Amino acid sequence: MAVRSGNPALNQNTFLNLAPAGERSDAMTLQGTVNKTAILLLLLMATSIYVWQMFFSSRSVALVYPLMIGGAIGGFIFALLTAFVKNWAPVTAPVYALLEGLLIGGLSALLETSYPGIVIQAVALTFATMASLLFIYKSGLIKVTDQFRLGVVAATGGICLVYLATMILGFFNISIPYIHSGGPIGILFSLFVVVMAALNLVLDFDFIETGVKQGAPKYMEWYGAFGLMVTLVWLYVEILRLLTKLRSRD
């Protein structure tokens, strides 16, 4: 049975053509993946806090903006490297986390200036969502069936197309109406995207468990942690976007 995830880093081809671990000690484990995820989160937090403190000590957008752009571009490049050369993940995944932290830290600081308290709300909601869905997944309340996977993957692909169209149209000063505003349609759209990002976490949990059961090599722990990080960053950004829309209505 094909295993799918809406996360582009964790798709049905991830564990194909991988040499199985020669010994049990060389095999991917769930605890090992959890440990690697924690390391990536700490690295992301380190650079995020660095940029955050830099902004609030200087109040200079010009100072942190290059770091944000560099983090976004560099993070994208290292995400591609990790996705295409999986056995580089022990090196490229930590670099991705460090670079992504530059973007997250700058974005969070800028939004905190306009909407005080929004960052702690977004962080709390992100981790609460992850913990809740992990509990729901492990308890079996959500069954990861082929139909479930197909629905989440299709919806995620549609969201990606909308964002791609938004970016391309932006070059021509054209914006897609309603969905990016703070009106009811815009809020419902952001809520839908948050739900889809959250459901991708369920697919990621299931996908990592599949890798463990198949005896994937040890470096796939870093790759699995990287895939989870991609989804968590997306979820955090979308929660920030939703909270921004809600706060702009006050």
C-alpha positions in Angstrom: 0.0 0.0 0.0 1.4 3.4 -1.0 2.1 5.8 1.9 1.3 9.4 1.2 1.9 12.6 3.1 0.8 16.1 2.1 4.2 17.2 3.3 6.5 17.3 0.2 9.4 16.2 2.3 7.5 13.0 3.3 5.8 11.5 0.3 5.2 8.0 -1.0 8.7 7.8 -2.5 10.7 8.7 0.6 11.5 5.2 1.7 11.9 3.8 -1.8 15.3 2.6 -2.9 16.8 3.0 0.6 19.2 0.3 1.6 17.8 -1.4 4.8 19.8 -1.0 8.0 22.4 -3.7 8.3 22.0 -4.0 12.1 19.3 -3.1 14.5 21.5 -0.4 16.0 21.7 1.2 12.6 18.0 1.3 12.1 15.6 4.3 12.4 13.8 4.4 15.7 10.8 6.5 16.9 12.7 7.7 19.9 15.7 8.7 17.8 13.4 10.7 15.5 11.8 12.5 18.5 15.3 13.4 19.8 16.3 14.8 16.4 13.1 16.8 16.2 13.9 18.3 19.6 17.4 19.3 18.4 16.0 20.9 15.3 13.5 22.8 17.4 16.2 24.1 19.7 18.3 25.2 16.7 15.3 27.0 15.2 14.6 28.7 18.5 18.2 29.8 18.9 18.3 31.8 15.7 14.7 33.0 16.2 15.6 34.4 19.6 18.7 36.0 18.1 16.8 37.9 15.4 14.0 38.7 17.9 16.4 40.3 20.4 18.3 42.1 17.6 15.0 43.7 16.4 13.8 44.8 19.8 17.2 46.2 20.8 17.5 48.3 17.6 13.8 48.6 16.4 15.4 48.6 12.9 13.5 46.7 10.2 16.4 47.3 7.8 18.7 45.4 10.2 16.7 42.2 10.4 15.1 42.2 6.9 18.2 40.9 5.2 18.4 38.1 7.8 14.8 37.2 7.1 15.3 37.1 3.3 18.5 35.2 3.7 16.8 32.7 6.0 13.9 32.2 3.6 16.1 31.7 0.5 18.7 29.6 2.4 16.0 27.6 4.1 14.4 26.8 0.8 17.7 25.7 -0.8 18.6 23.4 2.1 15.1 22.0 2.2 15.5 21.0 -1.4 18.9 19.5 -0.7 17.5 17.5 2.2 14.5 16.3 0.1 16.6 15.2 -2.9 19.7 13.9 -1.0 18.2 12.2 2.0 21.5 10.8 3.4 22.7 14.5 3.8 19.9 15.1 6.3 22.2 14.9 9.4 23.9 18.0 8.1 21.3 19.8 5.9 18.4 19.4 8.4 20.1 21.4 11.2 21.2 24.0 8.7 17.7 24.3 7.5 16.4 24.7 11.1 19.0 27.5 11.8 18.1 29.4 8.6 14.3 29.0 9.1 14.8 30.4 12.5 16.1 33.7 11.0 12.8 34.0 9.0 10.5 33.0 11.9 12.3 35.3 14.4 12.1 38.3 12.2 8.5 37.7 11.1 7.4 37.1 14.7 9.1 40.3 15.9 7.5 42.4 13.3 4.0 41.0 14.0 4.6 41.3 17.8 5.2 45.1 17.3 1.8 45.5 15.6 -0.1 43.0 17.7 1.4 42.6 21.2 1.0 39.1 22.6 0.4 37.4 19.2 3.6 35.4 19.2 3.1 33.7 22.5 -0.5 32.8 21.4 0.8 31.4 18.1 3.5 29.3 19.8 1.1 28.0 22.4 -1.5 27.1 19.8 1.1 25.4 17.6 2.5 23.1 20.3 -1.0 22.5 21.7 -2.2 21.4 18.3 0.8 19.1 17.8 0.3 17.5 21.2 -3.4 17.1 20.7 -3.0 15.5 17.3 -0.3 13.2 18.5 -2.6 12.0 21.3 -5.5 11.6 18.9 -3.3 9.7 16.5 -1.8 7.4 19.1 -5.2 6.7 20.6 -6.5 5.6 17.2 -9.3 8.2 17.2 -8.1 9.2 13.7 -7.6 6.4 11.3 -5.0 7.1 8.6 -6.8 5.5 5.7 -6.0 5.9 2.0 -9.1 8.1 1.7 -7.9 10.3 4.5 -4.5 10.6 3.0 -5.9 11.4 -0.4 -8.2 14.1 0.9 -5.4 15.8 2.9 -2.9 15.6 0.1 -5.4 17.0 -2.4 -6.4 19.9 -0.1 -2.7 20.7 0.6 -2.0 20.7 -3.1 -4.9 23.1 -3.7 -3.5 25.5 -1.0 -0.1 25.4 -2.6 -1.6 26.3 -5.9 -3.4 29.3 -4.4 -0.3 30.5 -2.7 1.7 30.1 -5.9 -0.9 32.0 -7.9 -0.8 34.7 -5.2 2.9 35.1 -5.6 2.9 35.2 -9.4 0.0 37.7 -9.5 1.8 39.8 -6.9 4.5 40.6 -9.5 1.8 42.3 -11.6 0.2 44.0 -8.6 -2.8 41.8 -8.8 -4.2 40.3 -5.6 -6.7 37.4 -5.1 -9.7 39.1 -3.4 -11.1 38.2 0.0 -8.9 35.2 1.0 -6.0 37.4 2.3 -8.2 40.0 4.0 -9.5 40.1 7.6 -13.1 39.6 6.4 -15.2 36.5 7.0 -14.0 34.7 3.8 -10.3 35.5 4.6 -10.7 34.2 8.2 -12.5 31.0 7.0 -9.7 30.4 4.4 -7.0 30.8 7.0 -8.9 28.5 9.4 -9.1 25.9 6.7 -5.4 26.2 6.0 -4.6 25.8 9.7 -6.7 22.6 9.8 -5.0 21.2 6.8 -1.6 22.0 8.2 -2.6 20.3 11.4 -3.9 17.2 9.6 -0.5 17.0 7.8 1.0 16.4 11.2 -1.1 13.2 11.5 0.2 12.0 8.2 3.8 12.8 9.2 3.4 10.8 12.5 2.0 7.9 10.5 4.7 8.2 7.9 7.6 8.2 10.4 6.1 5.1 12.1 6.1 3.4 8.7 9.8 4.2 8.2 10.5 2.7 11.7 8.6 -0.5 10.9 10.4 -0.8 7.5 13.8 -0.6 9.2 14.9 2.5 7.4 18.6 3.5 7.9 19.6 5.6 10.9 20.0 8.9 9.0 16.3 8.8 8.2 15.7 9.9 11.8 17.1 13.3 10.7 15.0 13.2 7.6 11.8 12.4 9.5 12.5 15.2 12.0 13.1 17.5 9.1 9.7 16.6 7.6 8.0 17.3 10.9 9.8 20.6 11.1 8.5 21.7 7.7 5.0 21.0 8.8 5.4 22.7 12.2 6.9 25.8 10.6 4.0 25.9 8.2 1.4 25.5 11.0 3.0 28.2 13.1 3.0 30.7 10.2 -0.6 29.9 9.3 -1.7 30.3 12.9 0.1 33.7 13.0 -1.7 34.6 9.8 -5.1 33.6 11.2 -4.5 35.5 14.5 -3.4 38.6 12.5 -6.6 38.6 10.6 -8.6 38.2 13.8 -6.7 40.9 15.6 -7.0 43.3 12.7 -10.8 43.3 13.2 -10.6 44.6 16.7 
